[in-house]
Amino acid sequence: MFYPRTVTCLLALLASPILSSRATIPKTTKAPCRVTQFADFSKIDGAFIVIRGFLGPDKFFKDLQCVDSPENTVFMNDAGKALTFPDRVTITLFIVGPVPLSEFAQPKRLDAEHMLNLRFSANWKRGVKIRPVKVFRELTASETQPPDFAVPLNVRQCWIYEFAVEDTSVPLTDHLILCIFSPENKRLARLSAHL
């Protein structure tokens, strides 16, 4: 059974940051686009974990504006109308845990060898069609201190992974799908980031 504080923190962590800033703005108005990110929770090596990921480069996504109209959404930045993702997108992924599921049980630590042997894949999704990204590379993987967003979860570990996605002419309306697999090739999470 979940510890009530853990449930509250997880819901806040997963729901709040993903909500679109456009949700309460009337049509045909200009508003900042939601921050493009991944969020989910899963089990890794028997431990309950929280996953949070952010797309970059910050320079591109920070000032991106969404202009909604009855027909469609148009994306704008300092250079004018933005139609496609940058040719090189970065992903910074945090895997935070293990999350204590009760007031009394302290979960085991995430095993370093297991965490370093996780596998990842990336695809673009348009409607129901999935296609692989042209180039997907893992740049770094390391253990670090839990970030500020994880403090309410009372976790002890954080693994950070950095990736590069290289592709050209990908419309900003596409979703970036990131899958995480165990060393034994079991899918642990399927995450989607979109504007």
KEKE-3310 file (N, C-alpha, C; in steps of 0.2 Angstrom, whole numbers, plus 5000, padded with zeros to 4 digits):
npx = (5004:5002:5011:5003:5008:5018:5010:5003:5014:5019:5008:5007:5020:5020:5008:5007:5018:5016:5005:4997:5001:4993:4980:4970:4969:4960:4955:4965:4975:4991:5003:5015:5023:5020:5032:5042:5043:5046:5037:5035:5032:5039:5045:5061:5073:5065:5063:5053:5052:5054:5052:5059:5061:5069:5068:5080:5088:5088:5088:5080:5068:5064:5058:5048:5033:5015:5002:4986:4972:4956:4958:4971:4987:5000:5018:5029:5044:5059:5064:5053:5040:5040:5043:5048:5057:5073:5088:5096:5092:5092:5091:5088:5088:5081:5081:5074:5075:5076:5058:5051:5038:5031:5029:5037:5046:5061:5067:5078:5094:5096:5104:5120:5127:5116:5109:5118:5117:5105:5094:5090:5078:5073:5060:5050:5033:5018:5002:4996:5007:5023:5041:5058:5071:5083:5097:5102:5109:5117:5124:5130:5130:5126:5127:5120:5116:5099:5088:5080:5066:5063:5064:5052:5049:5057:5069:5084:5093:5098:5099:5106:5104:5110:5106:5107:5098:5097:5090:5082:5070:5058:5042:5035:5024:5025:5027:5040:5045:5051:5059:5062:5072:5076:5091:5089:5080:5067:5053:5053:5047:5038:5039:5032:5035:5029:5023)
npy = (4994:5011:5025:5039:5052:5050:5046:5058:5067:5061:5062:5076:5079:5073:5077:5092:5099:5096:5100:5110:5127:5133:5129:5137:5148:5158:5154:5159:5167:5172:5162:5156:5141:5125:5118:5106:5090:5074:5063:5051:5036:5021:5004:4998:4986:4980:4991:5006:5020:5037:5046:5059:5070:5082:5092:5100:5111:5124:5137:5136:5131:5139:5152:5149:5152:5148:5150:5149:5145:5143:5133:5128:5126:5137:5139:5150:5159:5170:5172:5171:5162:5145:5130:5117:5105:5108:5103:5096:5089:5089:5078:5077:5066:5061:5049:5045:5038:5025:5026:5028:5017:5016:5021:5015:5006:5005:5006:4996:5001:5008:4998:5001:4994:4989:5001:5007:4999:5000:5001:5012:5019:5029:5037:5045:5051:5053:5056:5040:5034:5028:5031:5028:5039:5048:5049:5043:5045:5040:5051:5053:5045:5044:5044:5056:5069:5070:5080:5096:5095:5082:5082:5082:5068:5061:5053:5044:5043:5048:5046:5052:5054:5059:5063:5064:5068:5067:5074:5079:5092:5089:5090:5102:5097:5084:5070:5065:5050:5041:5026:5015:5002:4987:4978:4965:4967:4970:4981:4995:5008:5020:5035:5051:5066:5081:5096)
npz = (5000:4996:5004:5010:5008:4998:4987:4985:4982:4971:4962:4961:4956:4943:4936:4937:4931:4918:4913:4900:4897:4888:4891:4898:4890:4878:4861:4847:4853:4859:4867:4879:4874:4881:4892:4885:4889:4898:4908:4921:4930:4936:4938:4942:4942:4953:4961:4965:4954:4949:4934:4925:4911:4900:4886:4875:4864:4876:4872:4860:4864:4875:4872:4864:4856:4856:4845:4844:4834:4827:4816:4817:4827:4828:4828:4835:4836:4840:4827:4819:4811:4817:4811:4812:4823:4830:4821:4829:4844:4862:4876:4893:4905:4920:4932:4947:4963:4975:4978:4993:4998:5009:5026:5034:5027:5020:5004:4994:4987:4971:4959:4953:4942:4935:4932:4924:4913:4907:4893:4879:4867:4854:4845:4832:4833:4823:4823:4822:4817:4819:4818:4817:4824:4815:4820:4836:4851:4866:4877:4891:4907:4923:4941:4953:4964:4971:4962:4965:4962:4966:4980:4989:4988:4996:4992:4989:4978:4962:4945:4930:4913:4897:4881:4863:4849:4832:4818:4803:4798:4805:4810:4822:4827:4829:4840:4852:4856:4869:4875:4888:4892:4901:4906:4902:4892:4894:4893:4902:4903:4893:4886:4881:4873:4869:4860)
capx = (5000:5006:5011:4999:5012:5021:5005:5002:5020:5019:5003:5009:5026:5018:5003:5007:5022:5015:4999:4998:5000:4988:4974:4965:4969:4955:4958:4968:4979:4998:5005:5021:5021:5021:5038:5042:5046:5044:5036:5031:5035:5040:5049:5067:5076:5061:5062:5048:5056:5051:5056:5058:5066:5068:5071:5084:5091:5084:5087:5075:5061:5062:5054:5044:5026:5010:4997:4980:4967:4951:4961:4977:4992:5006:5023:5033:5050:5062:5065:5047:5036:5044:5039:5051:5062:5080:5091:5099:5088:5095:5086:5091:5083:5082:5078:5075:5072:5069:5053:5048:5031:5027:5032:5042:5050:5066:5069:5085:5097:5097:5111:5124:5128:5109:5107:5122:5115:5098:5094:5085:5077:5069:5056:5045:5026:5014:4996:4997:5013:5030:5046:5064:5074:5089:5103:5100:5116:5118:5131:5132:5126:5130:5123:5121:5112:5093:5087:5075:5059:5063:5065:5047:5048:5062:5073:5091:5097:5096:5103:5105:5106:5110:5106:5107:5093:5098:5086:5080:5063:5053:5037:5034:5018:5026:5029:5046:5044:5057:5057:5068:5072:5080:5097:5086:5076:5060:5052:5051:5043:5037:5038:5030:5036:5026:5021)
capy = (5000:5017:5029:5044:5057:5048:5047:5066:5070:5058:5066:5083:5079:5070:5081:5099:5102:5094:5104:5115:5134:5135:5126:5142:5154:5158:5153:5165:5171:5170:5160:5152:5134:5121:5115:5100:5086:5068:5062:5044:5032:5014:4999:4996:4981:4980:4998:5011:5026:5042:5048:5066:5072:5088:5093:5106:5116:5129:5143:5135:5130:5144:5158:5147:5154:5145:5154:5145:5147:5137:5128:5124:5129:5139:5140:5156:5161:5176:5172:5171:5156:5139:5124:5110:5104:5109:5097:5092:5090:5085:5075:5076:5062:5060:5043:5046:5033:5022:5030:5024:5016:5016:5025:5011:5002:5009:5002:4995:5006:5006:4995:5005:4990:4988:5007:5008:4994:5001:5003:5017:5020:5035:5037:5051:5049:5057:5052:5033:5031:5028:5030:5030:5045:5046:5047:5043:5043:5042:5055:5052:5042:5045:5045:5062:5071:5071:5087:5100:5093:5076:5082:5079:5061:5058:5048:5044:5042:5050:5044:5057:5052:5064:5060:5068:5066:5071:5073:5085:5093:5085:5095:5103:5094:5077:5068:5062:5044:5038:5020:5013:4994:4984:4975:4959:4969:4971:4988:4998:5014:5023:5042:5055:5073:5085:5103)
capz = (5000:4995:5009:5007:5006:4992:4982:4984:4979:4964:4957:4960:4951:4936:4933:4937:4926:4911:4910:4895:4899:4884:4893:4900:4886:4873:4855:4843:4857:4859:4874:4879:4873:4887:4892:4882:4894:4899:4915:4922:4936:4934:4943:4939:4947:4959:4965:4962:4953:4945:4928:4922:4906:4897:4879:4873:4867:4880:4868:4856:4868:4881:4870:4859:4857:4853:4843:4843:4830:4826:4812:4819:4831:4824:4833:4834:4840:4838:4820:4816:4812:4818:4808:4814:4828:4828:4818:4835:4850:4867:4881:4899:4909:4927:4935:4954:4967:4975:4981:4999:4997:5016:5031:5038:5023:5016:4998:4992:4982:4963:4958:4948:4936:4932:4929:4918:4907:4904:4886:4877:4860:4852:4839:4831:4832:4820:4823:4825:4814:4822:4814:4821:4823:4811:4825:4843:4854:4873:4879:4897:4912:4930:4947:4955:4970:4968:4960:4969:4961:4970:4987:4992:4987:5001:4988:4990:4972:4955:4939:4925:4907:4892:4874:4857:4844:4826:4813:4800:4795:4809:4812:4829:4829:4830:4847:4853:4860:4872:4878:4892:4893:4906:4903:4900:4886:4896:4892:4908:4902:4886:4888:4876:4874:4863:4862)
cpx = (5004:5006:5008:5003:5016:5016:5004:5008:5020:5014:5005:5015:5024:5013:5004:5012:5020:5009:5001:4997:4994:4981:4968:4965:4964:4959:4960:4972:4986:5000:5011:5019:5023:5029:5038:5046:5043:5042:5033:5034:5034:5043:5055:5071:5072:5060:5057:5052:5051:5055:5054:5063:5064:5071:5075:5085:5087:5083:5081:5068:5059:5057:5049:5036:5021:5004:4991:4975:4962:4954:4967:4981:4998:5011:5027:5039:5053:5063:5059:5043:5041:5040:5042:5056:5069:5083:5094:5095:5092:5090:5091:5086:5085:5078:5079:5071:5077:5065:5051:5041:5027:5031:5038:5047:5055:5068:5076:5087:5096:5104:5114:5125:5121:5108:5111:5121:5108:5099:5089:5084:5072:5066:5052:5038:5022:5007:4997:5004:5019:5035:5053:5067:5080:5095:5100:5106:5115:5125:5134:5127:5129:5125:5125:5116:5105:5091:5081:5068:5058:5063:5059:5046:5053:5066:5080:5095:5094:5101:5101:5108:5106:5110:5105:5102:5095:5094:5084:5073:5058:5048:5036:5028:5019:5028:5036:5044:5051:5056:5064:5067:5077:5086:5094:5081:5069:5059:5049:5047:5043:5035:5036:5031:5033:5024:5013)
cpy = (5006:5021:5036:5050:5056:5049:5054:5069:5067:5062:5073:5084:5077:5075:5088:5102:5101:5098:5110:5122:5137:5133:5131:5148:5153:5157:5160:5169:5168:5168:5156:5145:5130:5118:5108:5095:5079:5067:5055:5041:5025:5010:4998:4992:4981:4986:5002:5017:5031:5045:5055:5068:5078:5089:5099:5106:5121:5135:5142:5135:5135:5149:5156:5149:5149:5149:5149:5148:5141:5132:5124:5128:5131:5141:5146:5157:5168:5177:5172:5164:5150:5133:5117:5111:5106:5103:5093:5094:5086:5083:5074:5072:5060:5054:5043:5041:5030:5026:5025:5023:5016:5020:5022:5007:5007:5004:5001:5000:5003:5004:4998:5001:4990:4995:5009:5004:4995:5003:5008:5017:5026:5035:5043:5048:5054:5053:5045:5030:5033:5027:5032:5036:5043:5044:5048:5041:5045:5045:5053:5048:5042:5046:5052:5063:5072:5078:5090:5097:5086:5076:5080:5072:5057:5052:5049:5045:5046:5048:5049:5054:5058:5061:5065:5065:5070:5069:5079:5086:5089:5091:5096:5100:5086:5076:5064:5056:5041:5032:5018:5005:4992:4980:4968:4960:4969:4979:4990:5004:5016:5030:5045:5062:5076:5092:5104)
cpz = (5000:5002:5006:5005:4999:4986:4980:4980:4972:4959:4956:4955:4944:4933:4932:4931:4919:4908:4906:4898:4894:4886:4894:4895:4880:4866:4852:4848:4857:4866:4873:4878:4880:4887:4890:4886:4895:4906:4916:4928:4933:4940:4939:4945:4954:4963:4961:4961:4949:4940:4926:4917:4903:4891:4879:4866:4870:4876:4863:4859:4873:4878:4864:4861:4853:4851:4840:4839:4829:4821:4814:4825:4827:4830:4831:4839:4838:4831:4816:4817:4812:4816:4811:4820:4826:4826:4824:4841:4856:4872:4887:4903:4916:4929:4943:4958:4972:4980:4987:4998:5004:5021:5034:5034:5019:5010:4997:4987:4975:4962:4952:4941:4932:4929:4923:4912:4905:4897:4884:4870:4859:4845:4838:4830:4829:4819:4826:4822:4818:4817:4818:4819:4819:4815:4832:4847:4862:4874:4885:4901:4918:4936:4950:4961:4967:4967:4965:4968:4965:4977:4991:4992:4992:4998:4990:4984:4966:4950:4934:4919:4902:4885:4869:4852:4838:4821:4809:4798:4799:4812:4819:4832:4831:4838:4847:4858:4863:4876:4882:4893:4898:4902:4900:4894:4888:4896:4899:4908:4895:4888:4881:4877:4868:4865:4862)
residu = (MET:PHE:TYR:PRO:ARG:THR:VAL:THR:CYS:LEU:LEU:ALA:LEU:LEU:ALA:SER:PRO:ILE:LEU:SER:SER:ARG:ALA:THR:ILE:PRO:LYS:THR:THR:LYS:ALA:PRO:CYS:ARG:VAL:THR:GLN:PHE:ALA:ASP:PHE:SER:LYS:ILE:ASP:GLY:ALA:PHE:ILE:VAL:ILE:ARG:GLY:PHE:LEU:GLY:PRO:ASP:LYS:PHE:PHE:LYS:ASP:LEU:GLN:CYS:VAL:ASP:SER:PRO:GLU:ASN:THR:VAL:PHE:MET:ASN:ASP:ALA:GLY:LYS:ALA:LEU:THR:PHE:PRO:ASP:ARG:VAL:THR:ILE:THR:LEU:PHE:ILE:VAL:GLY:PRO:VAL:PRO:LEU:SER:GLU:PHE:ALA:GLN:PRO:LYS:ARG:LEU:ASP:ALA:GLU:HIS:MET:LEU:ASN:LEU:ARG:PHE:SER:ALA:ASN:TRP:LYS:ARG:GLY:VAL:LYS:ILE:ARG:PRO:VAL:LYS:VAL:PHE:ARG:GLU:LEU:THR:ALA:SER:GLU:THR:GLN:PRO:PRO:ASP:PHE:ALA:VAL:PRO:LEU:ASN:VAL:ARG:GLN:CYS:TRP:ILE:TYR:GLU:PHE:ALA:VAL:GLU:ASP:THR:SER:VAL:PRO:LEU:THR:ASP:HIS:LEU:ILE:LEU:CYS:ILE:PHE:SER:PRO:GLU:ASN:LYS:ARG:LEU:ALA:ARG:LEU:SER:ALA:HIS:LEU)
# end
